[in-house]
Amino acid sequence: MTKLATYRRGGEIRIGIVHGPDDRLFDLAAAAGRAGDGAHPFGSMLDLIDAGPAGLDRARRLFDDRGRDEDLSAELRDVELLAPVPEPRQMRDGMSFETHIRQSGRGAMHLAAGDDAEARARIDAEPLPPLADVYRQMPIYYITNRLIVRGPNTTVRWPRYSRVMDYELEFGIFLSRTGTDISASAARDHVFGYTIFNDFSARDQQMREMAGRLGPAKGKSFDGANVLGPWIVTPDEIGDPYDLAMTARVNGETRCTNRTRDMLFSFEEIIAHMSRDETLFAGEFIGSGTVGNGCGLETGRFLEHGDEIELEVERIGVLRNRVERQN
């Protein structure tokens, strides 16, 4: 198995296998119907996840048997690609990259200083703060809004209450199984696949509200803020998930190049921590947190009206979106 996508065609939401040079979608439900399989798990990506390894095996066999039937595939350009799971069962996002954590602290001070050039110069003259011990003691994460997910090629509307809009280059996993107290050694079997995550952020709002020691809330919760895609890639096609190139581009200009290898905790360790005395459910999404230099808060270069953002992760693909201010 390789890439699995959710898409809209002719008003209907379908799931399919991405094939060719990532430009065609094989309709799993239609293929199952042609094969006389009326009780198939291909109504949605969550149905396929819930079907477990047997569901993926059925999808593989269908593609092997029917993949050459031209009318069972659609051109990617002729459909609307959606988030691979348009409504995850839960969304949790981490703080897993040391460089991002340390540089974001400086970025927050820059935002607080505003246009005060002297204050900003004093901030830059100081060395980066050390990483707080808690980040090495346990994976740090928050639960975000699973109901505001959007997919690739969508336009994200800038929240009216914010003047500072930012992108965040992340990747993440969907869980394949439900479980509690999952050991790190067993956690790899709970990974259904990998995707890209753009955690759009209203930075000025985030800075204000997190001074209250809760959040993020409206800094990251507005319609379209959580963007996933372009599809899910199953683990057998990823290889080592901790040695993938990550790139962010804005209007075609490269803003960040980095790799996944610098995570403070692996996804397996994160799953083990999250599942302590708490059930994690198949179909949940877990984000890696932002890679070092993967957002404007670190570099001082935020988004403008009409900017087009491309987040690319090796072996997964490219997630493209546009941001626009609202009147």
N, C-alpha and C positions, 0 to 999 in steps of 0.2 A: 504494500500500500504506500501511497506517497502523499498527495495533497487532496484535502477534502474541503469542499466549499458549500456555502449556502447562497442561493441566488433566487431572483424573481424573474420569471419568464411567463409572458402572457397572463399576468395578474396572479399567478400561482407561485408560492415559495417552494423551492425544490432543494435537494442536496445532491451533490455529485462529486465525481472524481475528476480532478484537473489533469488533463493529459495533453499530448502534443508538446510543443514548446510553451507550456502553460497558457494556451490560448483556446482550449476546448474543454467543455464540461459534459461529462457522461452522466445522464439522468438515471440515478439508481432506482427510483420508484418506477419509472417507465420501463426500465429493463426488467425489473422483478415482475411487473405485470405481463410483459411479453413472455416471460418464462413460466407464467401460470402460478406465481407465488403471490397470493393475495394477502398473506399474513407476514409481510416483510417489515423490517425495522427502519425503513427509509423515509418516514414521514417528516422527520426533522433531524437535525444533528444530535439533539438530546436523545431522541429515540435510538439512534445508532450508538451513541455512547452507552446508553442503558443496556443495549444488547450484548455488550462485552466483546471479548475476542471472537465469539461466534458470529457476531454481526459484521465485524471487519472481514472475517473469512468469507461470509456470504457476498459481501461487496466485491472482494477480490475475484471470486469465482464468476460473478456476473460480468465483471469487466473482461475477464479472460474469455468468457463465452460469447459476449455480445459487444465487446468494445469496437469491433469493426463494422457494426451496424450504424451507418452514417446518420440515420434519422434519430438515433438515441443520444446524439451529442449536439450541443449548441456552441456556436462561436462565442467566446468571452465578450466580444464587442457588442453582441446582440442581446445581452442580458444585463440585469442590474445586480451586481455583486453586493451581497450583504455581509454583515459581520458573520464569521463562521458559526457562532452561537449568538443569535440576536438578543437572547435574554438568558444569560448564564444563571445558574441556580444560586450562585454567590460570587462576589468579586472581592478579592483581597490583594493588596498591593504592598510591596516591601520597600525597604531601604537597604539595599544589598551591596552597593558599590561605594567604597571608602572615598574615592576622589569626589564623587558627587556630594556625599554627605558633608565633607569638609568645605568644599567650595561653595555649597549652597548657603552655609552659614555666613560666609563673606558676602554673597549675593544679597542675602536678606539685609545685611547692614548697609549695603549700597542703596537698596530701595528705601530704607529708613532715612538715609542721608539726603535723598532727593537730589536737588540741583546744587547742593552745597559742595563745591569743588574741593575746598580745603578738607572737609570731613571725609570725602571720598579718597583723597590722597593719603590721609592718615590711615584709613582702613587698609589701603593697598600697601602701605609701608610696613604693616605688621605681617608676620608669618601666618600661614594658615593655622587655625586652631588644631590641636591634636584630635584624633578620633575619640569620642567619649567611650568609656569602657563598656557601656551597655550594648553597643553595637557589635562587640565581639563576644559578649556573653550570651546573647540570644538573637534570633531573627526579629527585627522590628517591622511591624506592618500595621495597616489600617484596613477597615472594611469600607468599600466605596459603593456607589449607587449602581446596581446591576440593571436598572430600568432605563438608563439614559445612554445605552450603548448604540453606537453607529458603526458603519462599515467603511470600506475603502471608497474613495472618490466622492465622498460626501462633503458638503460645505458646513463647517461648524460655525454657528452664530455666536459672535462675541457677546458675553453677558453685558447688559447695559450698565451694571453697577461697577464694571471694571475698566481700567485704562491700560493695564499691563497684562497682555495675553502671552502665554508661553506654551511650548511643545515639550514633550519629554520622550526620549528614545528608550524604549523598554522592549523586552520580549517576555513571554510567559507561557504557562502550561494550562491545559484543561485536564481535570482529573477524570480517570476512567472508572474508578471504583469508589464505593462508599465504605468508610472505615473509621475506626476510633483507635487511638493509641497505636498508630502505625509506626513501625520502626524505620529508621533511615535505610536499613539494608533491604527492607521490603517495599520501600516507597516508590522505587522505579517502576514497579508493576502497577502503580496507581496513576501513571502519566499516560493520558490518551494521546496527546500531541502538543505541538508548539505553535505559537503564533506571535505576531508583533502587536505591541500595545503603544498607542500614543495617548498619554495621560495629560490631556490639555489642562492648563491651570491658569486661573485668574490670580496672578501673583500678588497684586496689591491687596485684594480681598483676603487671600490666604494669610498674608503677613499680619493683617489686622486681627483676624479672628483667632489665629493660633497664639497670639499674646495671652489669650484666655486659657491656654493649656488644654484645649480640646480642639478637635478637628483633625484634618481639614474638613470643612463643610462646604460653604458656598464657594470657596476657593477652587474646589474641584467638582462640585455638584451643580451642573447646569446642563441643559439638554445638549447632547452630542459630545460631552466632555470625555467620555470613555470610548475610544475608537479601537476596534480590533480588526485584524485581517492581515493579508487578504484572504487567507485560508488557514487550515490546520495541517501541519506536517507531522506524520506519525513518527515515533522514535526510531524505527528501523531505517528511515531515510535521513535522519539528522546526524547520526554518528555521535560524536562527542559534543554535547550541547554547551560545554564549557570552553570551547575554543572556536567560536563563530565570530566573524567580522560583523561589526555594527556601524552603520553610517547614517547620518542625518544631513539632509540637504534642504535648503530653503530657496525657492525660486532658482533651482539648479546649482546653487552655490553650496559646496560642502561646508557644513558647520561643525561636524564631529566625525572622527573615525576612531573606533576603539574595538575591544573584543569582550566577549562574555566571560573570559577567564577570571576576571577580578572579583567575582561575587564573594562576599564574606562567608556566605553559607550556600550550599547547593540547594536545588529544589527539593532533593530528597531530605536534607536536614530541615528545611523549612516545613515540609509536610509533617515530619515527625514532631516538630515543635507545635504547629497549629493543631494537630490532632490529639494532643494530650488532654484527656478527659473531655474531648469535644469531637462530635462526629463531623467529618468532612464528607461531602456528597459528590457522587459522580456528576460531572457537568459544571463543577465550580471552576473558576479561573483564578490563577495565582500569578501576579506580576512580579518581575524581577526587581523592580525599582529602576531608577534612571542610571544609565551607564555614565561614567565620568565624562564631563563636557557635553553631555547629551541634552542640554536645555539652555535656554537663554539666561536663567538665573545664575548660571555659572560663568557664562561668557559675557554677559551684559548686553546681548543682542536679542531683543524680544521681537515678537511678531507685529506686523503691520497689516492693515486692511488689504485683503486680496492676496496675501502671501499663500504660496503653495508649498506644502511640506511633504517631503518624501523620507520615510524611515525604511531603511533596508537592513535586513539581517540575513547573513549568508545561509543558504540552504532553505530559507523560508520564502523570501520574496521581497516585494516593495509595497509599503502601505502609503497611499497618497491621499492627501486631504487639502482643503482650502479653508482659510478663515476669512470671515467678513464681519465688519462692524454692523450693528443694527442702528436704525435711525432713532 
